[in-house]
Amino acid sequence: MAKLDVHQFPCLSDNYGVLIHDAEQDVTASIDAPDAKAVEAALAARGWKLTHILTTHHHADHTAGNLPLKARTGCTIIGPRAEAAKIPGIDRPVADGYRFPFGSHDVAVLDTPGHTAGHISYWLPADGIAFVGDTLFAMGCGRVIEGNAQMMWQSLQKLMALPQETLVYCGHEYTQANARFALTVEPENAALRQRAKQTDELRAVGKPTLPTNIGIELKTNPFLRASVAAIQKRLGLEGKPEWQIFGEIRERKNRS
Ligand SMILES: [Fe+2]
């Protein structure tokens, strides 16, 4: 299997664009397409030609670049079957269990609904990389806009079950605000306190805090820690189903 080059770049106000490139097969995919100009600049800087867009969900800050990029490159757009009608220019609708090749790399599709009803994530098992859009963030998770807490908790559990070393690329740089909120849920978590400090240091010099990995999130992301007794106690929800505890944490973040 050829090496996969991954290039992450900030765009719009707080989105990340990501390009993946297989040099041997000369294929390049944009993970979502927040902004056509930013994606084109990133491609030009590396001399890569766009062949695919892998869309995670229909929101405009993930799809606005689809049509202009397709018009200029003829790229193939892969996206969630459950919201295909809302994905501009979609060629190949996919859903949970689909696997497709990207160059010499194997891509698996995971349904991760909740933020939107048809949100999907892309997992490259052999490369140990996942692209999770607006489902999971560093120390946070996406707002539950079209689904419900139970649905989002199920989606997060799917990501939690990936190998801990899996590198996770997310749609937004929300890490600093997420860390501040996370500390209100679990102030006694030493790994979280240390990560919050590291996050402030990175942001102070304009550096990205992503990608993250599953292992770090399991230790520091309150949205993945509904099973922790101290958190349940702080919320006054001891022994309740984990999805309810997750839901309460999400509600508190919405109000914060
Ligand atoms: Fe979104």
py3Dmol code that shows the C-alpha trace and the ligand (Angstrom):
import py3Dmol

protein = """\
ATOM      1  CA  MET A   1       0.000   0.000   0.000  1.00  0.00           C
ATOM      2  CA  ALA A   2       1.354   3.402  -0.978  1.00  0.00           C
ATOM      3  CA  LYS A   3       1.796   6.082   1.653  1.00  0.00           C
ATOM      4  CA  LEU A   4      -1.157   8.389   2.135  1.00  0.00           C
ATOM      5  CA  ASP A   5      -0.253  12.080   2.303  1.00  0.00           C
ATOM      6  CA  VAL A   6      -2.635  14.105   4.444  1.00  0.00           C
ATOM      7  CA  HIS A   7      -2.743  17.900   4.409  1.00  0.00           C
ATOM      8  CA  GLN A   8      -4.985  19.830   6.799  1.00  0.00           C
ATOM      9  CA  PHE A   9      -5.566  23.560   6.386  1.00  0.00           C
ATOM     10  CA  PRO A  10      -7.798  26.122   8.110  1.00  0.00           C
ATOM     11  CA  CYS A  11     -10.552  27.782   6.069  1.00  0.00           C
ATOM     12  CA  LEU A  12     -13.690  29.904   6.547  1.00  0.00           C
ATOM     13  CA  SER A  13     -13.860  31.126  10.154  1.00  0.00           C
ATOM     14  CA  ASP A  14     -13.100  27.918  12.040  1.00  0.00           C
ATOM     15  CA  ASN A  15     -13.409  25.017   9.555  1.00  0.00           C
ATOM     16  CA  TYR A  16     -10.651  22.668   8.520  1.00  0.00           C
ATOM     17  CA  GLY A  17     -10.180  21.448   4.976  1.00  0.00           C
ATOM     18  CA  VAL A  18      -8.258  18.210   4.488  1.00  0.00           C
ATOM     19  CA  LEU A  19      -6.687  16.793   1.336  1.00  0.00           C
ATOM     20  CA  ILE A  20      -5.573  13.180   1.074  1.00  0.00           C
ATOM     21  CA  HIS A  21      -3.251  12.114  -1.704  1.00  0.00           C
ATOM     22  CA  ASP A  22      -1.982   8.787  -3.012  1.00  0.00           C
ATOM     23  CA  ALA A  23       1.105   9.715  -5.048  1.00  0.00           C
ATOM     24  CA  GLU A  24       1.485   6.294  -6.660  1.00  0.00           C
ATOM     25  CA  GLN A  25      -1.985   6.320  -8.166  1.00  0.00           C
ATOM     26  CA  ASP A  26      -2.088  10.135  -8.472  1.00  0.00           C
ATOM     27  CA  VAL A  27      -5.475  10.537  -6.801  1.00  0.00           C
ATOM     28  CA  THR A  28      -6.418  13.334  -4.417  1.00  0.00           C
ATOM     29  CA  ALA A  29      -9.564  13.716  -2.346  1.00  0.00           C
ATOM     30  CA  SER A  30     -10.873  16.713  -0.465  1.00  0.00           C
ATOM     31  CA  ILE A  31     -12.608  15.720   2.761  1.00  0.00           C
ATOM     32  CA  ASP A  32     -15.648  17.988   2.490  1.00  0.00           C
ATOM     33  CA  ALA A  33     -15.290  21.187   0.511  1.00  0.00           C
ATOM     34  CA  PRO A  34     -15.925  24.161   2.789  1.00  0.00           C
ATOM     35  CA  ASP A  35     -14.541  26.710   0.338  1.00  0.00           C
ATOM     36  CA  ALA A  36     -13.528  26.094  -3.299  1.00  0.00           C
ATOM     37  CA  LYS A  37     -10.837  28.798  -3.350  1.00  0.00           C
ATOM     38  CA  ALA A  38      -9.135  27.499  -0.207  1.00  0.00           C
ATOM     39  CA  VAL A  39      -9.218  23.915  -1.511  1.00  0.00           C
ATOM     40  CA  GLU A  40      -7.791  25.022  -4.873  1.00  0.00           C
ATOM     41  CA  ALA A  41      -5.003  26.988  -3.195  1.00  0.00           C
ATOM     42  CA  ALA A  42      -4.090  23.940  -1.088  1.00  0.00           C
ATOM     43  CA  LEU A  43      -4.087  21.720  -4.201  1.00  0.00           C
ATOM     44  CA  ALA A  44      -1.962  24.188  -6.185  1.00  0.00           C
ATOM     45  CA  ALA A  45       0.586  24.516  -3.377  1.00  0.00           C
ATOM     46  CA  ARG A  46       1.248  20.767  -3.592  1.00  0.00           C
ATOM     47  CA  GLY A  47       0.726  20.243  -7.318  1.00  0.00           C
ATOM     48  CA  TRP A  48      -2.087  17.772  -6.634  1.00  0.00           C
ATOM     49  CA  LYS A  49      -5.088  17.267  -8.972  1.00  0.00           C
ATOM     50  CA  LEU A  50      -8.477  16.828  -7.333  1.00  0.00           C
ATOM     51  CA  THR A  51     -10.142  13.529  -8.235  1.00  0.00           C
ATOM     52  CA  HIS A  52     -12.658  13.056  -5.386  1.00  0.00           C
ATOM     53  CA  ILE A  53     -14.659  14.887  -2.750  1.00  0.00           C
ATOM     54  CA  LEU A  54     -15.710  12.833   0.281  1.00  0.00           C
ATOM     55  CA  THR A  55     -18.680  14.633   1.839  1.00  0.00           C
ATOM     56  CA  THR A  56     -19.623  13.975   5.478  1.00  0.00           C
ATOM     57  CA  HIS A  57     -22.900  15.916   5.658  1.00  0.00           C
ATOM     58  CA  HIS A  58     -24.974  18.485   3.849  1.00  0.00           C
ATOM     59  CA  HIS A  59     -24.222  21.694   5.796  1.00  0.00           C
ATOM     60  CA  ALA A  60     -23.076  24.542   3.561  1.00  0.00           C
ATOM     61  CA  ASP A  61     -19.762  24.972   5.371  1.00  0.00           C
ATOM     62  CA  HIS A  62     -18.920  21.414   4.234  1.00  0.00           C
ATOM     63  CA  THR A  63     -20.413  21.437   0.714  1.00  0.00           C
ATOM     64  CA  ALA A  64     -20.217  25.013  -0.660  1.00  0.00           C
ATOM     65  CA  GLY A  65     -17.176  24.086  -2.760  1.00  0.00           C
ATOM     66  CA  ASN A  66     -18.705  20.961  -4.331  1.00  0.00           C
ATOM     67  CA  LEU A  67     -20.127  22.409  -7.554  1.00  0.00           C
ATOM     68  CA  PRO A  68     -17.339  24.884  -8.407  1.00  0.00           C
ATOM     69  CA  LEU A  69     -14.666  22.238  -7.757  1.00  0.00           C
ATOM     70  CA  LYS A  70     -16.538  19.627  -9.775  1.00  0.00           C
ATOM     71  CA  ALA A  71     -17.001  22.080 -12.661  1.00  0.00           C
ATOM     72  CA  ARG A  72     -13.266  22.832 -12.729  1.00  0.00           C
ATOM     73  CA  THR A  73     -11.851  19.344 -12.110  1.00  0.00           C
ATOM     74  CA  GLY A  74     -14.521  16.797 -13.033  1.00  0.00           C
ATOM     75  CA  CYS A  75     -13.993  15.153  -9.630  1.00  0.00           C
ATOM     76  CA  THR A  76     -16.269  12.413  -8.341  1.00  0.00           C
ATOM     77  CA  ILE A  77     -18.362  13.382  -5.310  1.00  0.00           C
ATOM     78  CA  ILE A  78     -19.072  10.649  -2.763  1.00  0.00           C
ATOM     79  CA  GLY A  79     -21.495  11.428   0.058  1.00  0.00           C
ATOM     80  CA  PRO A  80     -24.189  10.213   2.447  1.00  0.00           C
ATOM     81  CA  ARG A  81     -27.011   8.310   0.800  1.00  0.00           C
ATOM     82  CA  ALA A  82     -29.485   9.358   3.499  1.00  0.00           C
ATOM     83  CA  GLU A  83     -29.108  13.031   2.582  1.00  0.00           C
ATOM     84  CA  ALA A  84     -28.077  12.657  -1.071  1.00  0.00           C
ATOM     85  CA  ALA A  85     -30.767  15.121  -2.199  1.00  0.00           C
ATOM     86  CA  LYS A  86     -29.006  17.843  -0.191  1.00  0.00           C
ATOM     87  CA  ILE A  87     -25.426  17.136  -1.364  1.00  0.00           C
ATOM     88  CA  PRO A  88     -24.603  19.338  -4.384  1.00  0.00           C
ATOM     89  CA  GLY A  89     -23.203  17.346  -7.311  1.00  0.00           C
ATOM     90  CA  ILE A  90     -23.227  13.953  -5.572  1.00  0.00           C
ATOM     91  CA  ASP A  91     -22.220  11.054  -7.884  1.00  0.00           C
ATOM     92  CA  ARG A  92     -21.930   8.119  -5.476  1.00  0.00           C
ATOM     93  CA  PRO A  93     -24.267   7.903  -2.477  1.00  0.00           C
ATOM     94  CA  VAL A  94     -22.838   5.619   0.242  1.00  0.00           C
ATOM     95  CA  ALA A  95     -23.900   4.363   3.666  1.00  0.00           C
ATOM     96  CA  ASP A  96     -22.805   2.209   6.600  1.00  0.00           C
ATOM     97  CA  GLY A  97     -20.907  -0.886   5.504  1.00  0.00           C
ATOM     98  CA  TYR A  98     -19.845   0.476   2.111  1.00  0.00           C
ATOM     99  CA  ARG A  99     -16.177   0.082   1.301  1.00  0.00           C
ATOM    100  CA  PHE A 100     -14.478   1.652  -1.678  1.00  0.00           C
ATOM    101  CA  PRO A 101     -10.905   2.061  -2.884  1.00  0.00           C
ATOM    102  CA  PHE A 102      -9.122   5.404  -2.877  1.00  0.00           C
ATOM    103  CA  GLY A 103      -5.978   4.718  -4.899  1.00  0.00           C
ATOM    104  CA  SER A 104      -4.510   1.701  -3.115  1.00  0.00           C
ATOM    105  CA  HIS A 105      -6.289   2.590   0.161  1.00  0.00           C
ATOM    106  CA  ASP A 106      -9.426   1.024   1.551  1.00  0.00           C
ATOM    107  CA  VAL A 107     -12.144   3.417   2.769  1.00  0.00           C
ATOM    108  CA  ALA A 108     -14.967   2.219   5.019  1.00  0.00           C
ATOM    109  CA  VAL A 109     -18.144   4.231   5.540  1.00  0.00           C
ATOM    110  CA  LEU A 110     -19.681   4.559   9.005  1.00  0.00           C
ATOM    111  CA  ASP A 111     -23.137   6.026   9.530  1.00  0.00           C
ATOM    112  CA  THR A 112     -22.735   8.606  12.309  1.00  0.00           C
ATOM    113  CA  PRO A 113     -26.097  10.424  12.409  1.00  0.00           C
ATOM    114  CA  GLY A 114     -27.159  12.951  15.022  1.00  0.00           C
ATOM    115  CA  HIS A 115     -25.614  16.276  13.967  1.00  0.00           C
ATOM    116  CA  THR A 116     -27.501  15.728  10.723  1.00  0.00           C
ATOM    117  CA  ALA A 117     -29.811  12.794  10.031  1.00  0.00           C
ATOM    118  CA  GLY A 118     -27.536  11.255   7.384  1.00  0.00           C
ATOM    119  CA  HIS A 119     -24.054  12.255   8.582  1.00  0.00           C
ATOM    120  CA  ILE A 120     -21.341   9.724   7.680  1.00  0.00           C
ATOM    121  CA  SER A 121     -17.703   9.306   8.643  1.00  0.00           C
ATOM    122  CA  TYR A 122     -14.894   7.826   6.547  1.00  0.00           C
ATOM    123  CA  TRP A 123     -12.464   5.367   8.123  1.00  0.00           C
ATOM    124  CA  LEU A 124      -9.279   4.115   6.461  1.00  0.00           C
ATOM    125  CA  PRO A 125      -8.568   1.072   8.657  1.00  0.00           C
ATOM    126  CA  ALA A 126      -5.183   0.142   7.197  1.00  0.00           C
ATOM    127  CA  ASP A 127      -3.989   3.770   7.448  1.00  0.00           C
ATOM    128  CA  GLY A 128      -5.432   4.262  10.940  1.00  0.00           C
ATOM    129  CA  ILE A 129      -7.215   7.478  10.016  1.00  0.00           C
ATOM    130  CA  ALA A 130     -10.832   8.623  10.374  1.00  0.00           C
ATOM    131  CA  PHE A 131     -12.587  11.701   9.042  1.00  0.00           C
ATOM    132  CA  VAL A 132     -15.533  12.410  11.317  1.00  0.00           C
ATOM    133  CA  GLY A 133     -16.908  15.744  10.057  1.00  0.00           C
ATOM    134  CA  ASP A 134     -19.058  17.358  12.736  1.00  0.00           C
ATOM    135  CA  THR A 135     -19.733  14.217  14.803  1.00  0.00           C
ATOM    136  CA  LEU A 136     -16.717  14.228  17.126  1.00  0.00           C
ATOM    137  CA  PHE A 137     -14.451  17.156  17.998  1.00  0.00           C
ATOM    138  CA  ALA A 138     -11.428  17.448  20.250  1.00  0.00           C
ATOM    139  CA  MET A 139     -12.960  17.334  23.760  1.00  0.00           C
ATOM    140  CA  GLY A 140     -16.352  17.944  22.148  1.00  0.00           C
ATOM    141  CA  CYS A 141     -18.977  16.706  19.741  1.00  0.00           C
ATOM    142  CA  GLY A 142     -21.308  18.200  17.151  1.00  0.00           C
ATOM    143  CA  ARG A 143     -24.588  19.810  18.106  1.00  0.00           C
ATOM    144  CA  VAL A 144     -27.437  17.351  17.856  1.00  0.00           C
ATOM    145  CA  ILE A 145     -29.437  19.244  15.230  1.00  0.00           C
ATOM    146  CA  GLU A 146     -31.401  16.698  13.178  1.00  0.00           C
ATOM    147  CA  GLY A 147     -31.174  13.622  15.405  1.00  0.00           C
ATOM    148  CA  ASN A 148     -31.595  12.967  19.119  1.00  0.00           C
ATOM    149  CA  ALA A 149     -29.281  12.223  22.009  1.00  0.00           C
ATOM    150  CA  GLN A 150     -29.711   8.465  21.724  1.00  0.00           C
ATOM    151  CA  MET A 151     -28.809   8.525  18.019  1.00  0.00           C
ATOM    152  CA  MET A 152     -25.742  10.736  18.572  1.00  0.00           C
ATOM    153  CA  TRP A 153     -24.566   8.581  21.484  1.00  0.00           C
ATOM    154  CA  GLN A 154     -24.756   5.511  19.248  1.00  0.00           C
ATOM    155  CA  SER A 155     -22.712   7.298  16.591  1.00  0.00           C
ATOM    156  CA  LEU A 156     -20.088   8.340  19.125  1.00  0.00           C
ATOM    157  CA  GLN A 157     -19.904   4.772  20.440  1.00  0.00           C
ATOM    158  CA  LYS A 158     -19.076   3.589  16.930  1.00  0.00           C
ATOM    159  CA  LEU A 159     -16.132   6.003  16.829  1.00  0.00           C
ATOM    160  CA  MET A 160     -15.105   5.075  20.398  1.00  0.00           C
ATOM    161  CA  ALA A 161     -14.796   1.454  19.235  1.00  0.00           C
ATOM    162  CA  LEU A 162     -12.145   2.301  16.605  1.00  0.00           C
ATOM    163  CA  PRO A 163      -8.542   1.417  17.516  1.00  0.00           C
ATOM    164  CA  GLN A 164      -7.306   3.938  20.098  1.00  0.00           C
ATOM    165  CA  GLU A 165      -4.384   5.082  17.939  1.00  0.00           C
ATOM    166  CA  THR A 166      -6.728   6.040  15.061  1.00  0.00           C
ATOM    167  CA  LEU A 167      -5.929   9.603  13.964  1.00  0.00           C
ATOM    168  CA  VAL A 168      -9.130  11.646  13.906  1.00  0.00           C
ATOM    169  CA  TYR A 169      -9.653  14.652  11.645  1.00  0.00           C
ATOM    170  CA  CYS A 170     -12.631  16.869  12.541  1.00  0.00           C
ATOM    171  CA  GLY A 171     -14.531  19.615  10.743  1.00  0.00           C
ATOM    172  CA  HIS A 172     -13.779  22.500  13.106  1.00  0.00           C
ATOM    173  CA  GLU A 173     -11.223  24.054  15.444  1.00  0.00           C
ATOM    174  CA  TYR A 174     -13.485  24.316  18.497  1.00  0.00           C
ATOM    175  CA  THR A 175     -10.957  22.834  20.896  1.00  0.00           C
ATOM    176  CA  GLN A 176     -10.335  25.769  23.232  1.00  0.00           C
ATOM    177  CA  ALA A 177     -14.033  26.398  23.930  1.00  0.00           C
ATOM    178  CA  ASN A 178     -14.585  22.655  24.276  1.00  0.00           C
ATOM    179  CA  ALA A 179     -11.782  22.395  26.840  1.00  0.00           C
ATOM    180  CA  ARG A 180     -13.258  25.204  28.947  1.00  0.00           C
ATOM    181  CA  PHE A 181     -16.624  23.446  29.001  1.00  0.00           C
ATOM    182  CA  ALA A 182     -15.091  20.001  29.584  1.00  0.00           C
ATOM    183  CA  LEU A 183     -13.411  21.299  32.747  1.00  0.00           C
ATOM    184  CA  THR A 184     -16.832  22.216  34.176  1.00  0.00           C
ATOM    185  CA  VAL A 185     -17.955  18.590  33.708  1.00  0.00           C
ATOM    186  CA  GLU A 186     -14.832  16.873  35.031  1.00  0.00           C
ATOM    187  CA  PRO A 187     -12.533  19.349  36.790  1.00  0.00           C
ATOM    188  CA  GLU A 188     -10.741  16.529  38.648  1.00  0.00           C
ATOM    189  CA  ASN A 189      -9.508  14.896  35.387  1.00  0.00           C
ATOM    190  CA  ALA A 190      -5.731  15.532  35.356  1.00  0.00           C
ATOM    191  CA  ALA A 191      -5.320  14.461  31.706  1.00  0.00           C
ATOM    192  CA  LEU A 192      -8.032  16.930  30.735  1.00  0.00           C
ATOM    193  CA  ARG A 193      -6.453  19.772  32.706  1.00  0.00           C
ATOM    194  CA  GLN A 194      -3.113  19.107  31.055  1.00  0.00           C
ATOM    195  CA  ARG A 195      -4.685  18.936  27.594  1.00  0.00           C
ATOM    196  CA  ALA A 196      -6.554  22.208  28.160  1.00  0.00           C
ATOM    197  CA  LYS A 197      -3.241  23.867  28.996  1.00  0.00           C
ATOM    198  CA  GLN A 198      -1.549  22.390  25.895  1.00  0.00           C
ATOM    199  CA  THR A 199      -4.488  23.579  23.796  1.00  0.00           C
ATOM    200  CA  ASP A 200      -4.089  27.152  25.056  1.00  0.00           C
ATOM    201  CA  GLU A 201      -0.369  27.011  24.260  1.00  0.00           C
ATOM    202  CA  LEU A 202      -0.977  25.767  20.701  1.00  0.00           C
ATOM    203  CA  ARG A 203      -3.701  28.335  19.998  1.00  0.00           C
ATOM    204  CA  ALA A 204      -1.614  31.171  21.443  1.00  0.00           C
ATOM    205  CA  VAL A 205       0.849  30.611  18.587  1.00  0.00           C
ATOM    206  CA  GLY A 206      -1.861  29.937  15.986  1.00  0.00           C
ATOM    207  CA  LYS A 207      -1.221  26.191  15.717  1.00  0.00           C
ATOM    208  CA  PRO A 208      -3.983  23.624  15.070  1.00  0.00           C
ATOM    209  CA  THR A 209      -5.027  21.287  17.887  1.00  0.00           C
ATOM    210  CA  LEU A 210      -6.128  18.629  15.399  1.00  0.00           C
ATOM    211  CA  PRO A 211      -5.901  15.857  14.378  1.00  0.00           C
ATOM    212  CA  THR A 212      -6.613  14.082  17.639  1.00  0.00           C
ATOM    213  CA  ASN A 213      -6.880  10.351  18.302  1.00  0.00           C
ATOM    214  CA  ILE A 214      -9.472   8.047  19.825  1.00  0.00           C
ATOM    215  CA  GLY A 215      -7.358   7.179  22.877  1.00  0.00           C
ATOM    216  CA  ILE A 216      -6.874  10.843  23.856  1.00  0.00           C
ATOM    217  CA  GLU A 217     -10.584  11.545  23.379  1.00  0.00           C
ATOM    218  CA  LEU A 218     -11.586   8.570  25.533  1.00  0.00           C
ATOM    219  CA  LYS A 219      -9.489  10.037  28.363  1.00  0.00           C
ATOM    220  CA  THR A 220     -10.455  13.715  28.049  1.00  0.00           C
ATOM    221  CA  ASN A 221     -13.687  14.197  26.081  1.00  0.00           C
ATOM    222  CA  PRO A 222     -16.643  14.492  28.506  1.00  0.00           C
ATOM    223  CA  PHE A 223     -19.094  13.534  25.743  1.00  0.00           C
ATOM    224  CA  LEU A 224     -17.439  10.097  25.568  1.00  0.00           C
ATOM    225  CA  ARG A 225     -17.254   9.678  29.344  1.00  0.00           C
ATOM    226  CA  ALA A 226     -20.902   9.111  30.281  1.00  0.00           C
ATOM    227  CA  SER A 227     -19.872   5.913  32.083  1.00  0.00           C
ATOM    228  CA  VAL A 228     -17.591   7.741  34.557  1.00  0.00           C
ATOM    229  CA  ALA A 229     -19.111   7.646  38.059  1.00  0.00           C
ATOM    230  CA  ALA A 230     -17.787  11.078  39.096  1.00  0.00           C
ATOM    231  CA  ILE A 231     -19.435  12.685  36.057  1.00  0.00           C
ATOM    232  CA  GLN A 232     -22.729  10.892  36.666  1.00  0.00           C
ATOM    233  CA  LYS A 233     -22.656  12.087  40.282  1.00  0.00           C
ATOM    234  CA  ARG A 234     -21.890  15.699  39.356  1.00  0.00           C
ATOM    235  CA  LEU A 235     -24.864  15.677  36.969  1.00  0.00           C
ATOM    236  CA  GLY A 236     -27.133  14.016  39.553  1.00  0.00           C
ATOM    237  CA  LEU A 237     -27.790  11.157  37.103  1.00  0.00           C
ATOM    238  CA  GLU A 238     -26.087   8.212  38.797  1.00  0.00           C
ATOM    239  CA  GLY A 239     -27.016   4.893  37.228  1.00  0.00           C
ATOM    240  CA  LYS A 240     -29.049   6.422  34.388  1.00  0.00           C
ATOM    241  CA  PRO A 241     -28.546   5.129  30.821  1.00  0.00           C
ATOM    242  CA  GLU A 242     -25.383   6.446  29.241  1.00  0.00           C
ATOM    243  CA  TRP A 243     -27.228   8.110  26.369  1.00  0.00           C
ATOM    244  CA  GLN A 244     -29.182  10.196  28.913  1.00  0.00           C
ATOM    245  CA  ILE A 245     -25.991  11.268  30.634  1.00  0.00           C
ATOM    246  CA  PHE A 246     -24.519  12.136  27.238  1.00  0.00           C
ATOM    247  CA  GLY A 247     -27.719  14.074  26.443  1.00  0.00           C
ATOM    248  CA  GLU A 248     -27.477  16.092  29.668  1.00  0.00           C
ATOM    249  CA  ILE A 249     -23.820  16.980  28.941  1.00  0.00           C
ATOM    250  CA  ARG A 250     -24.840  18.082  25.424  1.00  0.00           C
ATOM    251  CA  GLU A 251     -27.691  20.217  26.843  1.00  0.00           C
ATOM    252  CA  ARG A 252     -25.322  21.888  29.297  1.00  0.00           C
ATOM    253  CA  LYS A 253     -22.846  22.652  26.504  1.00  0.00           C
ATOM    254  CA  ASN A 254     -25.659  24.159  24.414  1.00  0.00           C
ATOM    255  CA  ARG A 255     -26.467  26.504  27.300  1.00  0.00           C
ATOM    256  CA  SER A 256     -22.853  27.341  28.152  1.00  0.00           C
TER     257      SER A 256
END
"""
ligand_1 = """\
1
LIG
Fe -22.251 20.810 10.338
"""
view = py3Dmol.view(width=600, height=400)
view.addModel(protein, "pdb")
view.setStyle({"model": 0}, {"cartoon": {"style": "trace"}})
view.addModel(ligand_1, "xyz")
view.setStyle({"model": 1}, {"stick": {}})
view.zoomTo()
view.show()
